């Protein structure tokens, strides 16, 4: 049990660290339109994961799992829902980053753990102790500070938060290994992505017709940078309660927030400072709760 918990923490931390620095990658690809970047994420992720399946000798198990999933209507619908949900999340994130809204995306992933915790309590019957509840309240105050001062619904932030929390919940309920899950999610969307690339090529606007070689290499590597943290996240989600997954997700938006402010010069006001302090105080309380419990 102890080794399983530790392994889940390592997997999840790795995923969130990689996701935290991901805006730099998409920002570098800003010369390519967001929807084409999204299409390439699916195409090359599908290729990359398939190579991993072959290299690890899991083709037979992948085919067996695939058969099991698609002969079970509930599992098949859950897999399709996961693919659609992550498509929306990825697409919105890429667009927001390249539109100069990295701070807004970080806000979304600050809100996301709260939504994950709510999903865990209501759908998976997970429980919070007093320390954890206090941590949640601190996080709510921090996020509420940011939302209140916007003066309007932060639709980018809310959409990212809800979609990724829903994705995490679906993944928690799917009875499938990490590799098979990611392969099927990308495989389900890849035909649409290829059709879009073909459409762009007919109009002479595909990046493969207009972009530099370095850009094309980065597009091809989108599979690696996309699938790798997703593999770690899926593995971690299988080993940890959703409430712990929720709080660990604060790592990624913190890194993204720093990148947005210090690398790309986005605004960081006193409101952000106060919210940031409340959120990290909540994390401190949550850490104490874990130490006391264990």
C-alpha positions, 0 to 999 in steps of 0.5 A: 500500500505504501509503495503504491501510494508513493508510486502514484505520487511520483507518476502524478508529480511528473505529469504536472511538472511536464504540463506546467512547462507545456505552454512554452512548447505551444507558444513556440508553435504560435505560427501554426493555427491552434486547431492544426496544432491540436490535430497534430497532437492527436495524429502524432500521439497516436503514432507515438503510443502505437510505437510504445505498444509495439516496443513493449510487446503489448499488441495482443493485450491491447487488442484484447482490451480493445475488444473488451471495451467495445463489446461493453456499451458503457465502457465504449461510451466512457472511452468516447467521452474521454476522447471528446473531453480531452479534445476540447480541453487540449484545443482550448488550452492551445488557443488560450496560450497562443492568444496571450492568456497563460494566466487565465489557463493557470487560473483554470487549473487552480479551479480544476482541483476544486472541481475534482474534489467535488466530483470525488466526494459526490460521485466516488464517495470520497471523504474529507477530514477537517484539515482537508476541508480547511485546505479546500476552503483556503483554495476556494478563497484564493480562486474566489479572489481571482474570479471576483475581481474579473468582474465577469465569468472567466469562461476560459478558466471555468471551461478548462477546469470542468473539462479536465476534472470530468476527464479525470473522473472518466479515467478513474471509472474506465477499466483499462490499462494506461497505454490502451486508454491513451491509444484508444483516445487518440485513435478515436480522434485521429481520423478527424484530425487527418481529415482536417489536415487534408482539408488544409492541404487542399487550400494550401494552408497546411503547415506542412506546405508553409512552415519551416522545417524546425516547426514541422519537427516540433509538430511531429514531436507533439506526440511525445510531449503530449502522450508522456505526461498523459501516460504519467497522469493516467497511471497516477490517477489509478493509484491515488484518490481523486482528492489527492490528484486534485491538489497535486494539480496546483503544481502545473498552474503555478509553473504556468503562471510564473511562465506567463508572467516572467517569460511572456510579460502577462499581468500579475496584480496584487489580486493574483498575489493574494490568491496565490498566497491563499492557494499555497496556504491551502496546500500547506494544510493539505500536506499536514493532513497527509502527514497526520493521517499517515 
